[in-house]
């Protein structure tokens, strides 16, 4: 494998990952398939590319291709790649659980959006936003001074009640032991 093919594969790999992260799964599959085809030997990098390709297949609705690739990857010479392939195969072959529609949240399809379509953004850019009026904040005033003649200094005998309760507790513990 030449250095040039390896660089092309890396560029396709990066493009595939970026397309996947933007939700453009079909383009992601195309880039990742090209990247894996450019690498001949079973390098760890090719295994990583194939793991991404499995995820892109699954996101694009190509379940059979994802499962077939998982089966091939589970025999990859790199231990980590083979382990990930087996884990993904286990997940993809798991039985589907039934769920009620009210449990699900519908996510809109963003595939129709194009990065260059600024017309949609321009349409919403002229909508005035609600501005909250800030409530006037009163300046902080220092607390009023306390009049010492208004403070209750009468002893309420609490300390004696607490001492008697502690003494009774200790006597009770000694008597029970």
C-alpha positions in Angstrom: 0.0 0.0 0.0 1.4 3.4 -1.0 1.6 6.5 1.2 -0.7 8.3 -1.2 -3.4 5.7 -0.9 -3.1 5.8 2.9 -3.5 9.6 2.9 -6.5 9.4 0.5 -8.0 6.8 2.9 -7.5 9.0 5.9 -9.1 12.0 4.1 -12.1 9.8 3.1 -12.3 8.5 6.7 -12.4 12.1 8.1 -15.0 13.1 5.6 -17.1 10.1 6.4 -17.0 10.8 10.2 -17.9 14.5 9.6 -20.8 13.5 7.3 -22.0 11.1 10.0 -21.9 13.7 12.7 -23.9 16.1 10.5 -26.5 13.4 10.0 -25.7 12.8 6.4 -25.6 9.0 6.7 -25.7 8.2 2.9 -22.6 10.4 2.2 -20.9 9.0 5.3 -21.4 5.4 4.0 -20.0 6.4 0.6 -16.9 8.1 2.1 -16.3 5.3 4.6 -16.7 2.5 2.0 -14.2 4.4 -0.2 -11.8 4.7 2.7 -11.9 1.0 3.6 -11.5 0.0 0.0 -8.3 2.1 -0.3 -6.6 0.1 2.5 -5.6 -3.5 1.6 -4.1 -4.9 4.8 -6.1 -5.4 8.0 -4.6 -2.5 9.8 -6.1 -1.2 13.0 -7.0 2.0 11.1 -9.0 -0.1 8.7 -10.8 -1.7 11.6 -11.7 1.7 13.1 -13.0 2.7 9.7 -15.1 -0.4 9.5 -16.6 0.2 12.9 -17.6 3.7 11.8 -19.0 2.1 8.6 -21.1 -0.3 10.6 -22.6 2.6 12.6 -23.2 4.5 9.4 -24.9 1.5 7.8 -27.1 1.1 10.8 -28.0 4.8 10.8 -28.7 4.7 7.1 -31.1 1.7 7.5 -28.8 -0.9 5.9 -29.1 -3.4 8.7 -28.1 -6.5 6.7 -24.8 -4.8 5.5 -24.0 -3.7 9.1 -24.5 -7.3 10.4 -22.5 -8.8 7.6 -19.6 -6.4 8.2 -19.8 -7.1 12.0 -19.4 -10.8 11.4 -16.3 -10.1 9.3 -14.8 -7.6 11.8 -15.4 -10.1 14.7 -12.5 -12.1 13.1 -10.2 -9.1 12.7 -6.5 -9.7 13.8 -6.6 -6.6 16.1 -8.1 -7.7 19.5 -9.8 -4.4 20.3 -11.4 -4.2 16.8 -12.6 -7.8 17.0 -14.0 -7.2 20.5 -15.9 -4.1 19.3 -17.2 -6.0 16.3 -18.6 -8.8 18.5 -20.2 -6.2 20.8 -21.8 -4.4 17.9 -23.0 -7.7 16.4 -24.6 -8.6 19.7 -26.4 -5.3 19.8 -27.5 -5.5 16.1 -28.8 -9.0 16.4 -30.7 -8.3 19.7 -34.5 -8.7 19.5 -36.4 -5.5 19.0 -38.4 -4.4 22.0 -42.0 -3.2 21.4 -42.8 0.3 22.6 -45.9 2.4 22.6 -45.8 5.5 20.4 -46.3 7.9 23.3 -43.0 6.7 24.8 -41.1 8.0 21.8 -40.0 11.4 20.8 -40.1 12.2 17.1 -36.8 13.7 15.8 -37.2 15.7 12.6 -35.3 14.5 9.5 -32.4 16.9 8.9 -31.2 15.3 5.7 -33.2 17.8 3.6 -31.4 20.7 5.1 -28.4 22.0 3.2 -25.6 24.0 4.7 -25.8 26.5 1.9 -29.5 27.2 2.3 -29.5 30.4 4.3 -33.0 31.3 3.1 -34.5 29.4 6.0 -32.3 31.1 8.5 -33.0 34.5 6.9 -36.7 33.9 7.2 -36.4 33.5 10.9 -33.8 36.1 11.5 -36.2 39.1 11.2 -38.5 37.8 13.9 -38.2 40.2 16.9 -37.3 38.5 20.1 -39.2 39.2 23.3 -37.2 41.4 25.5 -37.7 41.2 29.2 -37.7 44.4 31.0 -35.4 44.3 33.9 -37.0 45.1 37.3 -35.4 48.0 39.0 -33.2 46.9 41.8 -33.5 48.9 45.0 -30.1 49.9 46.4 -29.1 47.7 49.3 -29.6 49.4 52.7 -27.7 48.5 55.8 -29.9 46.7 58.4 -31.5 48.9 61.0 -29.6 49.1 64.3 -30.9 46.9 67.1 -32.1 48.7 70.2 -30.5 46.8 73.2 -33.5 47.6 75.4 -35.7 45.5 73.1 -33.6 42.4 73.4 -35.0 39.6 75.6 -32.4 38.8 78.2 -34.6 36.8 80.5 -33.2 33.4 81.4 -35.6 30.7 80.2 -34.0 27.9 82.2 -33.3 25.8 79.1 -29.8 24.8 80.2 -31.2 23.3 83.4 -33.8 21.3 81.4 -31.0 20.0 79.1 -28.8 19.0 82.0 -31.7 17.1 83.8 -32.5 15.3 80.5 -28.9 14.2 80.0 -28.6 13.0 83.7 -31.8 11.0 83.3 -30.5 9.4 80.1 -27.3 8.4 81.8 -29.0 7.0 84.9 -31.4 5.0 82.6 -28.4 3.6 80.6 -26.6 2.6 83.8 -29.7 1.0 85.3 -30.4 -1.0 82.1 -26.8 -2.3 81.7 
